[in-house]
Amino acid sequence: MAVLFSCFLLVFLSEMGDKTQLLTLVLAARFRRPWAVLAGVLCAAAASLGLAAFLGGAIAAWLGPALLRWIGAASFLAVGALLLIPEKDGDAPPSGGAGAFWTTVVTIFLAEIGDKAQLAVVLLGAHYQQPLWVALGSVLGMVAADSLAIVFGGRLTAWVPMAWIRRAASLLFILFGLALLWRG
């Protein structure tokens, strides 16, 4: 359960204000079909983050534990630093007759390629070496964060400034990186 919760929390916080969350907000506003958009986010997250979690487990099998710890710590620290840089707003999703669900699946999957959350999930998969729990926690974290975009939209940032959310996520990644170094 600790793996699931850690992955959920890291991905949830890293998705706050992320381009995927903003894209989800745009898709929900554009299609006005929140359940179809949410289902699309779930499928895209399962594919993207599930692959990342299992890739992390495969990487861990090839590298030794000491090297993996240093790489993981450096990567978590780098992601923590990158979270402090606000992202630019993405373009509107492509138009077409594919419907809300398929448009969401494709655009969210493509938006996640190389995203900091996906890279973090690769690291989490390598660190914990429990890809199923890493994938499940990460997918739930992304779906929860993107659900907020669908349900609350712009009202969330009226309560909590986006800069604070990014700082909290950054602090969490930095603490994970330092914890990896400390345990060595």
VOPAVO-990892 format. One record per residue: residue number from 1; x, y, z of N, C-alpha, C, O in turn. Coordinates in pm, 1 decimal. Layout:
N
NUM;X;Y;Z;X;Y;Z;X;Y;Z;X;Y;Z;
...
This chain:
184
1;81.9;-119.5;0.0;0.0;0.0;0.0;86.1;125.7;0.0;45.5;228.4;-54.5;
2;203.4;118.8;59.9;291.1;236.2;64.1;335.8;274.4;-76.0;345.0;392.9;-107.8;
3;363.8;175.2;-160.1;404.1;201.5;-298.0;289.8;268.9;-372.6;310.4;369.5;-440.4;
4;170.3;214.2;-360.4;53.3;269.8;-427.7;29.7;414.3;-383.9;7.5;501.6;-467.8;
5;34.3;439.9;-253.7;9.5;574.4;-201.8;118.4;671.9;-245.7;88.0;784.3;-285.6;
6;244.5;630.4;-238.8;355.0;718.2;-279.8;342.9;756.9;-426.3;360.5;873.2;-462.4;
7;312.8;659.4;-509.8;299.6;685.7;-653.1;178.5;774.1;-681.0;184.6;865.9;-762.8;
8;68.2;745.1;-611.8;-51.7;828.2;-627.3;-19.3;972.6;-594.2;-49.3;1062.8;-672.5;
9;41.8;995.1;-479.0;68.3;1130.6;-431.8;164.9;1204.5;-523.7;141.7;1320.7;-557.2;
10;273.0;1138.6;-564.8;370.2;1203.4;-652.8;308.0;1242.5;-786.1;326.2;1355.2;-832.1;
11;235.6;1151.5;-847.8;175.8;1181.7;-977.8;63.9;1283.8;-962.6;52.2;1375.0;-1044.5;
12;-17.8;1270.1;-859.9;-126.2;1365.8;-836.8;-71.2;1507.5;-826.0;-120.5;1598.6;-892.5;
13;30.0;1526.2;-743.0;86.2;1659.9;-725.6;158.8;1708.7;-850.1;151.6;1827.0;-883.3;
14;228.5;1619.5;-919.3;300.7;1664.1;-1038.7;206.0;1698.1;-1153.5;242.3;1775.0;-1242.5;
15;85.5;1641.9;-1152.6;-12.4;1672.5;-1257.3;-87.1;1803.2;-1232.6;-150.4;1856.0;-1324.1;
16;-80.9;1856.1;-1110.9;-151.6;1980.2;-1081.2;-89.7;2094.0;-1162.0;27.0;2128.8;-1144.1;
17;-170.0;2150.9;-1250.6;-122.6;2259.5;-1335.2;-40.4;2213.9;-1453.5;10.0;2296.9;-1529.1;
18;-25.9;2084.2;-1471.2;50.9;2027.7;-1581.1;-27.3;2041.6;-1711.7;-148.3;2063.9;-1710.9;
19;43.3;2028.0;-1822.9;-22.8;2041.7;-1953.0;-132.9;1938.0;-1971.6;-231.8;1965.4;-2039.5;
20;-117.8;1819.7;-1912.9;-222.4;1717.7;-1925.5;-349.6;1762.3;-1854.8;-459.5;1744.1;-1907.1;
21;-335.4;1819.8;-1737.7;-451.9;1867.7;-1665.2;-517.8;1983.8;-1739.5;-640.3;1992.0;-1747.7;
22;-436.4;2071.7;-1792.6;-491.5;2183.6;-1869.1;-560.2;2134.0;-1996.4;-665.0;2185.5;-2035.3;
23;-500.7;2034.1;-2060.5;-561.8;1976.6;-2179.4;-694.2;1908.2;-2145.3;-790.0;1916.4;-2222.1;
24;-699.4;1841.5;-2031.7;-823.9;1779.4;-1986.6;-932.1;1884.6;-1965.9;-1047.7;1864.0;-2003.0;
25;-894.6;1995.3;-1907.7;-988.7;2105.4;-1887.9;-1043.1;2155.2;-2021.8;-1163.0;2179.1;-2036.1;
26;-954.5;2170.4;-2118.3;-995.5;2215.8;-2252.3;-1087.9;2113.4;-2317.8;-1190.0;2150.4;-2375.8;
27;-1053.3;1986.5;-2309.1;-1135.9;1881.8;-2369.6;-1273.6;1874.6;-2304.7;-1374.5;1859.2;-2373.6;
28;-1277.7;1885.7;-2173.1;-1406.9;1882.0;-2103.4;-1493.3;2001.6;-2141.8;-1614.4;1988.4;-2159.9;
29;-1430.3;2118.2;-2154.1;-1505.8;2237.4;-2193.8;-1550.6;2228.1;-2340.0;-1660.5;2271.3;-2374.9;
30;-1466.4;2172.6;-2423.1;-1497.0;2164.6;-2566.3;-1609.3;2065.4;-2594.8;-1702.4;2096.6;-2669.0;
31;-1600.9;1946.1;-2536.4;-1697.1;1840.5;-2568.1;-1819.3;1841.0;-2477.0;-1925.3;1791.2;-2514.9;
32;-1805.2;1896.7;-2357.5;-1914.1;1897.6;-2258.1;-1967.8;1756.6;-2231.9;-2087.8;1735.5;-2214.1;
33;-1875.6;1662.5;-2230.3;-1907.0;1522.2;-2200.4;-1805.0;1474.5;-2097.4;-1711.2;1402.6;-2131.9;
34;-1822.8;1514.3;-1970.3;-1720.1;1486.7;-1870.0;-1687.5;1339.0;-1851.2;-1571.4;1304.3;-1829.7;
35;-1788.0;1251.0;-1858.9;-1760.8;1108.3;-1838.6;-1680.3;1050.1;-1953.1;-1594.9;964.4;-1930.8;
36;-1705.4;1094.4;-2074.1;-1628.6;1046.7;-2189.7;-1484.8;1095.5;-2180.8;-1391.8;1020.9;-2211.8;
37;-1465.9;1219.5;-2139.0;-1330.9;1273.9;-2123.5;-1258.2;1201.0;-2010.8;-1141.0;1165.9;-2024.8;
38;-1327.1;1178.2;-1899.8;-1265.0;1107.1;-1787.4;-1226.3;964.4;-1827.0;-1118.2;917.8;-1791.1;
39;-1312.4;895.4;-1899.7;-1280.5;759.4;-1946.9;-1160.6;762.5;-2040.8;-1076.1;673.1;-2037.3;
40;-1153.5;864.7;-2123.9;-1038.8;879.1;-2213.3;-910.0;903.2;-2137.6;-805.8;847.6;-2172.1;
41;-916.7;986.4;-2034.0;-799.1;1010.7;-1949.5;-754.9;880.6;-1883.5;-635.6;850.5;-1879.6;
42;-849.7;803.4;-1831.9;-817.9;676.0;-1767.2;-746.6;580.9;-1863.3;-645.1;521.0;-1827.7;
43;-798.7;567.3;-1983.0;-736.8;476.8;-2081.3;-598.2;525.5;-2123.6;-504.3;446.5;-2132.8;
44;-585.9;655.0;-2149.1;-455.4;709.5;-2189.4;-353.4;696.0;-2077.5;-237.7;662.0;-2102.4;
45;-396.0;722.6;-1953.5;-305.2;710.9;-1839.3;-263.4;566.2;-1817.9;-146.8;538.7;-1789.7;
46;-357.8;473.6;-1831.1;-325.3;331.8;-1812.9;-221.7;287.8;-1915.9;-128.0;215.1;-1882.9;
47;-238.1;331.1;-2038.6;-143.3;292.9;-2143.6;-7.5;359.3;-2121.6;95.7;292.3;-2120.6;
48;-8.3;489.6;-2104.1;116.5;564.8;-2093.8;193.0;535.0;-1964.9;311.3;501.1;-1968.8;
49;125.7;547.8;-1852.0;193.9;529.3;-1723.7;216.2;381.9;-1691.6;312.6;346.9;-1623.6;
50;127.2;295.4;-1740.6;149.0;152.3;-1723.5;275.9;106.7;-1794.0;355.9;32.4;-1737.2;
51;293.8;151.1;-1916.8;417.6;118.8;-1989.9;539.7;175.0;-1917.8;643.5;109.3;-1909.7;
52;526.8;296.8;-1865.5;639.1;359.3;-1794.9;676.4;280.7;-1669.6;794.8;262.5;-1641.4;
53;577.9;234.2;-1594.8;605.3;158.6;-1472.0;676.1;27.5;-1502.9;771.3;-9.2;-1434.1;
54;630.9;-42.7;-1604.8;693.4;-170.1;-1640.2;831.6;-149.4;-1701.2;920.2;-232.9;-1682.6;
55;851.3;-39.2;-1773.9;983.5;-6.9;-1827.7;1081.1;19.2;-1713.9;1196.9;-22.2;-1719.7;
56;1033.4;88.7;-1609.2;1118.8;114.2;-1493.1;1163.6;-13.4;-1425.8;1278.3;-24.4;-1382.7;
57;1073.0;-110.9;-1416.5;1109.8;-240.2;-1358.9;1215.2;-312.4;-1441.5;1304.9;-376.0;-1386.2;
58;1204.8;-302.8;-1573.7;1303.1;-365.9;-1662.0;1439.7;-298.3;-1649.2;1543.2;-364.8;-1650.7;
59;1438.7;-166.0;-1636.6;1564.6;-93.1;-1620.4;1633.4;-133.9;-1491.0;1755.6;-148.3;-1487.9;
60;1557.1;-152.6;-1384.9;1613.7;-190.6;-1255.6;1683.4;-325.8;-1262.6;1782.1;-348.3;-1192.5;
61;1633.1;-415.7;-1346.4;1694.3;-547.8;-1359.8;1831.3;-538.7;-1426.6;1916.8;-623.8;-1402.2;
62;1854.0;-437.9;-1509.9;1980.8;-424.6;-1582.7;2087.4;-349.7;-1503.9;2206.6;-375.0;-1521.0;
63;2045.3;-258.5;-1418.5;2140.3;-176.3;-1344.6;2156.6;-229.7;-1202.9;2065.4;-291.4;-1147.9;
64;2270.0;-206.1;-1146.3;2292.5;-244.5;-1007.4;2221.3;-149.1;-912.8;2186.7;-37.5;-951.5;
65;2199.0;-192.2;-788.7;2124.4;-109.0;-694.4;2191.9;24.3;-661.6;2122.8;124.8;-645.0;
66;2323.6;27.6;-651.9;2392.5;152.8;-618.2;2378.7;254.5;-730.5;2345.1;370.5;-706.3;
67;2404.5;210.8;-853.4;2391.8;301.0;-967.4;2246.5;346.2;-984.7;2220.0;462.7;-1014.6;
68;2155.4;255.4;-966.1;2013.5;286.9;-977.8;1972.1;390.7;-872.3;1892.7;480.2;-901.4;
69;2025.3;378.8;-751.0;1994.1;474.5;-644.6;2043.6;613.8;-681.0;1971.3;711.6;-662.1;
70;2166.3;624.6;-733.2;2221.0;755.4;-770.5;2145.6;816.5;-888.7;2116.1;936.0;-889.1;
71;2115.5;735.9;-986.3;2039.2;785.0;-1101.8;1900.0;829.5;-1058.1;1851.9;935.3;-1098.7;
72;1836.3;748.1;-975.6;1702.7;782.4;-927.1;1702.8;910.9;-845.6;1617.1;997.2;-864.6;
73;1799.1;923.6;-754.8;1806.2;1044.1;-671.1;1828.7;1167.7;-757.0;1761.8;1269.4;-738.5;
74;1922.2;1159.4;-850.5;1948.7;1274.2;-938.5;1825.8;1309.0;-1022.7;1795.3;1426.3;-1044.3;
75;1756.6;1206.8;-1069.2;1638.6;1230.6;-1151.4;1525.3;1292.8;-1070.9;1459.5;1385.3;-1118.4;
76;1501.8;1243.4;-949.9;1397.6;1302.2;-865.8;1430.1;1447.9;-833.6;1341.4;1533.3;-835.0;
77;1556.8;1476.2;-804.5;1596.8;1613.8;-777.4;1576.9;1702.1;-900.8;1533.4;1816.6;-889.1;
78;1608.9;1648.4;-1019.3;1590.5;1725.3;-1143.4;1443.0;1751.9;-1170.8;1406.3;1863.2;-1208.6;
79;1358.5;1651.3;-1152.3;1214.6;1670.7;-1172.5;1162.3;1772.5;-1072.6;1079.4;1856.4;-1108.0;
80;1208.7;1767.0;-949.0;1169.1;1865.2;-848.1;1205.5;2006.3;-890.7;1127.1;2099.2;-871.7;
81;1323.4;2023.0;-947.9;1364.0;2154.9;-997.1;1279.8;2196.6;-1118.1;1240.0;2312.6;-1128.8;
82;1252.6;2102.7;-1208.8;1173.5;2134.6;-1328.3;1029.9;2173.9;-1294.1;968.5;2252.5;-1366.3;
83;977.0;2120.8;-1186.4;840.9;2154.5;-1146.5;825.8;2301.3;-1108.7;715.3;2355.5;-1110.5;
84;935.3;2364.4;-1075.1;929.8;2505.8;-1039.4;916.8;2596.0;-1161.8;889.2;2715.3;-1148.8;
85;936.6;2539.1;-1280.3;924.5;2616.0;-1404.2;783.2;2598.7;-1457.4;743.8;2487.1;-1491.3;
86;705.5;2707.2;-1465.7;568.7;2695.3;-1517.0;569.3;2651.1;-1662.8;655.8;2690.9;-1740.8;
87;470.7;2567.5;-1698.5;458.9;2521.3;-1836.2;382.1;2621.3;-1919.6;300.5;2698.0;-1868.5;
88;409.9;2619.1;-2050.0;334.7;2702.6;-2142.7;203.8;2633.7;-2174.4;196.8;2510.8;-2175.8;
89;100.1;2711.6;-2200.0;-27.8;2654.1;-2239.5;-11.9;2584.9;-2373.7;52.3;2637.3;-2464.7;
90;-71.1;2466.5;-2385.0;-64.9;2391.4;-2509.9;-168.6;2441.4;-2608.3;-255.4;2521.9;-2574.9;
91;-157.4;2392.2;-2728.8;-255.4;2425.6;-2831.2;-385.5;2353.5;-2801.4;-390.2;2260.9;-2720.5;
92;-489.0;2396.7;-2867.1;-618.8;2331.1;-2853.4;-609.8;2190.9;-2911.5;-528.0;2166.3;-3000.2;
93;-691.5;2099.6;-2863.7;-688.0;1963.7;-2916.4;-732.7;1960.9;-3061.4;-810.1;2046.9;-3103.5;
94;-685.4;1863.4;-3138.9;-722.2;1858.1;-3279.3;-871.1;1832.2;-3296.3;-933.0;1759.4;-3218.6;
95;-926.2;1893.2;-3398.7;-1068.1;1870.9;-3424.3;-1083.9;1743.5;-3505.5;-987.6;1693.6;-3563.7;
96;-1202.7;1692.4;-3509.1;-1228.5;1571.3;-3584.9;-1353.1;1504.3;-3533.1;-1409.3;1544.5;-3431.2;
97;-1395.9;1401.7;-3604.1;-1519.1;1334.1;-3567.1;-1497.8;1212.3;-3480.6;-1587.8;1129.0;-3470.1;
98;-1383.0;1198.6;-3418.8;-1353.9;1079.7;-3339.8;-1432.6;1075.9;-3209.6;-1441.3;970.6;-3146.5;
99;-1488.9;1185.7;-3169.1;-1566.8;1189.4;-3045.7;-1481.2;1223.9;-2925.7;-1358.3;1221.4;-2931.7;
100;-1548.1;1255.9;-2817.7;-1480.3;1300.1;-2696.0;-1385.2;1193.6;-2640.4;-1272.9;1225.2;-2601.1;
101;-1429.4;1069.4;-2637.2;-1346.9;963.7;-2578.4;-1217.1;943.5;-2655.3;-1109.0;952.2;-2597.0;
102;-1226.0;916.8;-2785.6;-1106.0;886.6;-2863.7;-1015.3;1006.8;-2879.4;-893.0;992.6;-2880.5;
103;-1073.2;1124.6;-2891.6;-990.7;1245.2;-2898.5;-912.3;1261.9;-2768.9;-794.8;1298.4;-2770.8;
104;-978.1;1235.2;-2656.4;-910.3;1244.8;-2527.0;-801.1;1139.9;-2514.3;-690.1;1171.5;-2471.4;
105;-830.5;1016.1;-2550.7;-729.6;909.0;-2540.8;-605.0;946.6;-2620.0;-493.6;939.0;-2568.2;
106;-623.3;986.6;-2743.2;-508.6;1015.1;-2831.0;-432.3;1138.3;-2783.4;-309.7;1134.5;-2773.1;
107;-502.8;1247.2;-2754.2;-431.7;1370.1;-2717.0;-363.2;1358.1;-2581.0;-251.9;1407.6;-2563.4;
108;-427.7;1293.7;-2486.1;-365.0;1278.2;-2354.0;-245.4;1183.3;-2363.7;-140.9;1209.9;-2304.5;
109;-259.4;1073.5;-2437.2;-147.2;980.4;-2453.9;-27.9;1052.3;-2516.4;84.6;1038.9;-2468.4;
110;-51.4;1127.5;-2621.9;57.6;1199.8;-2688.8;116.9;1308.0;-2598.9;237.9;1330.5;-2599.6;
111;31.4;1374.9;-2521.7;80.5;1479.8;-2431.8;168.8;1422.9;-2322.0;256.9;1492.7;-2271.8;
112;147.4;1298.3;-2283.8;223.9;1236.6;-2175.3;360.5;1185.8;-2220.0;445.6;1158.1;-2135.5;
113;383.6;1172.9;-2349.2;512.3;1120.7;-2396.6;623.8;1215.7;-2353.6;627.1;1331.8;-2394.4;
114;712.8;1166.1;-2272.5;825.3;1244.4;-2224.3;789.4;1345.2;-2115.9;873.7;1425.8;-2076.6;
115;666.0;1342.0;-2067.2;622.8;1434.7;-1962.3;691.6;1398.9;-1830.5;733.6;1285.0;-1810.1;
116;702.1;1496.9;-1742.5;770.7;1472.1;-1615.0;701.2;1364.2;-1532.4;767.9;1289.8;-1460.5;
117;568.7;1354.3;-1541.0;498.9;1248.9;-1467.1;536.0;1111.6;-1522.1;557.2;1017.4;-1445.7;
118;543.8;1100.2;-1653.4;579.6;972.1;-1713.2;723.4;934.5;-1676.8;751.4;818.8;-1645.3;
119;813.6;1031.0;-1681.0;952.0;1003.5;-1642.8;961.5;966.2;-1494.8;1040.0;879.4;-1456.7;
120;881.4;1032.4;-1412.9;879.9;998.4;-1270.2;830.0;856.2;-1248.7;880.3;785.8;-1161.1;
121;732.6;813.3;-1326.7;679.1;677.5;-1313.0;783.5;574.2;-1355.0;791.4;467.1;-1295.0;
122;863.2;604.5;-1456.5;973.7;515.0;-1493.2;1067.3;500.3;-1373.4;1109.4;389.6;-1339.8;
123;1099.1;612.1;-1309.8;1187.0;609.1;-1191.6;1124.0;533.9;-1075.6;1190.6;456.3;-1007.0;
124;994.8;557.4;-1054.1;925.0;487.0;-946.3;921.1;337.1;-972.9;937.9;256.5;-881.3;
125;898.8;300.0;-1098.9;899.6;158.1;-1134.5;1035.3;95.2;-1110.2;1044.7;-18.1;-1063.0;
126;1140.8;169.4;-1142.8;1276.0;118.3;-1120.3;1307.3;111.5;-971.1;1370.1;16.3;-924.7;
127;1263.9;211.4;-897.2;1293.9;216.5;-754.1;1219.6;108.0;-675.7;1280.9;33.8;-599.0;
128;1090.2;99.1;-694.7;1010.0;5.8;-616.5;1011.3;-135.9;-672.6;991.8;-231.8;-597.9;
129;1033.4;-150.3;-800.6;1033.2;-280.0;-867.9;904.6;-358.1;-841.2;906.1;-480.3;-826.8;
130;795.1;-285.5;-835.2;661.4;-342.3;-822.5;573.7;-271.0;-926.4;489.2;-188.9;-890.9;
131;594.3;-302.9;-1054.2;531.8;-224.2;-1161.1;379.5;-218.1;-1155.0;321.2;-116.2;-1192.0;
132;314.5;-323.1;-1110.0;169.2;-320.3;-1104.1;119.9;-214.8;-1005.3;28.9;-138.0;-1036.6;
133;179.7;-210.8;-886.1;139.1;-112.8;-785.0;179.1;28.0;-825.2;105.4;123.5;-800.6;
134;296.3;41.2;-887.3;340.5;172.0;-936.4;244.3;222.1;-1043.1;202.3;337.8;-1040.8;
135;209.8;134.4;-1136.4;117.4;173.3;-1244.5;-18.5;211.4;-1187.8;-75.1;314.0;-1225.5;
136;-70.9;129.7;-1097.7;-203.2;156.2;-1041.5;-205.8;288.6;-964.3;-295.9;370.1;-984.2;
137;-109.0;310.0;-877.9;-103.0;434.5;-802.0;-85.4;555.8;-891.4;-146.3;660.3;-868.5;
138;-2.3;541.7;-992.9;23.6;652.9;-1084.5;-98.7;686.3;-1168.6;-132.2;803.4;-1186.5;
139;-164.9;584.3;-1219.6;-285.6;606.9;-1299.8;-393.4;671.6;-1215.0;-459.1;765.9;-1259.2;
140;-412.4;621.3;-1092.3;-512.4;680.6;-1003.4;-478.4;826.2;-969.8;-567.6;910.4;-959.7;
141;-349.3;855.3;-952.7;-307.4;992.8;-925.3;-336.3;1085.6;-1041.8;-382.2;1198.2;-1022.5;
142;-309.3;1038.5;-1163.0;-335.2;1121.6;-1280.7;-484.6;1142.1;-1301.9;-529.0;1253.1;-1331.5;
143;-561.6;1035.3;-1286.9;-706.4;1045.3;-1305.7;-767.5;1137.3;-1199.2;-857.3;1215.9;-1229.6;
144;-719.8;1128.0;-1075.7;-771.2;1214.9;-969.5;-740.3;1361.9;-998.5;-826.6;1448.2;-982.7;
145;-617.3;1389.9;-1040.9;-579.4;1528.6;-1071.5;-659.2;1581.9;-1190.3;-706.6;1695.5;-1188.2;
146;-673.3;1499.7;-1292.8;-746.5;1544.6;-1411.3;-896.0;1552.0;-1384.8;-966.5;1629.0;-1450.0;
147;-945.2;1473.2;-1290.0;-1086.4;1483.2;-1251.1;-1115.4;1619.9;-1190.5;-1222.2;1677.4;-1211.5;
148;-1019.0;1670.4;-1115.6;-1036.4;1804.0;-1058.7;-1051.0;1908.0;-1169.0;-1129.3;2002.1;-1156.6;
149;-975.5;1890.7;-1276.3;-986.6;1984.4;-1388.7;-1124.6;1976.2;-1451.4;-1181.4;2077.7;-1491.8;
150;-1178.4;1855.3;-1459.3;-1311.2;1838.0;-1518.2;-1419.2;1895.0;-1425.7;-1508.6;1966.3;-1471.2;
151;-1411.1;1863.8;-1297.9;-1516.7;1902.4;-1203.7;-1506.8;2049.3;-1162.4;-1605.9;2122.3;-1166.2;
152;-1388.8;2091.1;-1123.6;-1375.7;2224.2;-1065.8;-1325.6;2329.6;-1163.3;-1348.1;2449.0;-1143.6;
153;-1258.0;2285.5;-1267.9;-1208.2;2381.2;-1366.5;-1117.6;2485.0;-1304.4;-1027.5;2453.4;-1226.7;
154;-1142.8;2607.0;-1339.4;-1058.8;2716.8;-1293.4;-1079.2;2755.8;-1148.9;-1003.1;2837.5;-1096.9;
155;-1179.8;2700.1;-1081.1;-1206.8;2737.5;-941.9;-1097.6;2690.2;-845.8;-1078.3;2751.1;-740.6;
156;-1026.0;2582.8;-880.1;-923.6;2529.7;-790.3;-814.5;2632.1;-764.1;-771.5;2649.7;-650.1;
157;-769.6;2699.5;-869.1;-662.1;2797.1;-850.5;-710.1;2922.2;-778.7;-627.9;3003.2;-735.8;
158;-840.4;2940.2;-764.6;-891.4;3050.6;-683.0;-868.4;3020.9;-534.9;-854.2;3113.2;-454.6;
159;-864.8;2893.4;-498.6;-842.6;2852.6;-359.2;-694.9;2839.2;-327.5;-647.8;2885.7;-223.7;
160;-622.7;2775.3;-418.0;-480.4;2749.5;-396.5;-404.3;2799.9;-519.5;-426.5;2751.1;-630.2;
161;-316.0;2895.8;-500.9;-239.9;2945.9;-616.1;-156.7;2834.6;-680.5;-98.1;2751.6;-611.0;
162;-152.3;2834.1;-812.7;-79.3;2731.7;-886.7;68.1;2729.2;-846.4;130.0;2622.8;-845.4;
163;123.8;2843.5;-813.9;264.2;2846.6;-771.1;284.4;2762.8;-645.2;386.8;2695.6;-632.6;
164;189.5;2765.0;-552.0;200.8;2684.2;-430.3;189.6;2536.1;-462.0;260.4;2453.8;-404.0;
165;100.7;2502.8;-554.1;83.8;2362.8;-591.9;211.8;2310.8;-655.2;256.8;2200.6;-623.7;
166;270.4;2389.9;-744.6;396.7;2348.8;-808.0;507.4;2336.3;-703.5;587.5;2243.0;-708.7;
167;511.9;2429.2;-609.6;615.2;2424.1;-505.4;599.2;2299.8;-418.2;698.3;2236.2;-382.4;
168;475.4;2264.7;-383.8;451.5;2144.3;-302.8;496.0;2019.4;-378.1;559.6;1931.2;-320.4;
169;462.8;2011.8;-506.9;505.8;1896.7;-587.5;657.3;1893.4;-597.9;718.0;1786.8;-587.0;
170;718.7;2009.0;-618.7;864.2;2016.9;-627.3;928.6;1968.2;-498.3;1023.1;1889.4;-501.4;
171;877.5;2015.2;-385.0;931.3;1973.6;-255.9;921.1;1822.7;-237.0;1013.6;1760.0;-185.4;
172;809.2;1764.3;-278.7;790.7;1620.5;-264.8;893.7;1542.9;-348.1;951.9;1445.9;-299.6;
173;916.1;1585.1;-472.7;1016.0;1518.6;-556.4;1155.9;1534.3;-497.0;1233.6;1438.8;-495.9;
174;1188.1;1652.7;-448.2;1320.3;1675.4;-389.0;1338.5;1589.7;-263.9;1445.9;1533.7;-242.0;
175;1234.0;1579.3;-182.2;1242.3;1494.2;-63.3;1262.6;1347.1;-100.2;1338.0;1276.5;-33.2;
176;1196.0;1300.3;-206.0;1218.4;1162.9;-251.8;1363.2;1144.8;-297.2;1425.6;1043.2;-266.5;
177;1416.2;1241.8;-369.2;1555.4;1234.1;-414.2;1652.6;1231.4;-298.4;1746.4;1151.8;-297.5;
178;1630.8;1318.3;-200.2;1717.5;1321.3;-83.1;1705.4;1193.4;-0.6;1804.2;1145.2;54.7;
179;1584.7;1138.8;7.5;1565.7;1012.9;80.9;1644.2;899.3;15.5;1700.5;814.3;84.3;
180;1647.4;898.7;-117.8;1727.5;795.1;-186.7;1875.0;810.3;-154.8;1944.3;710.7;-133.8;
181;1923.6;932.6;-150.8;2064.0;955.8;-117.9;2093.5;921.3;27.9;2198.5;865.2;59.0;
182;2002.0;954.5;115.2;2019.3;931.8;258.6;2028.3;783.1;292.5;2106.4;741.9;378.2;
183;1946.1;703.3;223.0;1942.3;559.8;252.8;2067.9;487.3;205.6;2092.7;373.3;244.8;
184;2146.9;553.5;121.2;2266.9;490.9;66.9;2374.2;483.8;166.5;2482.7;433.6;137.0;
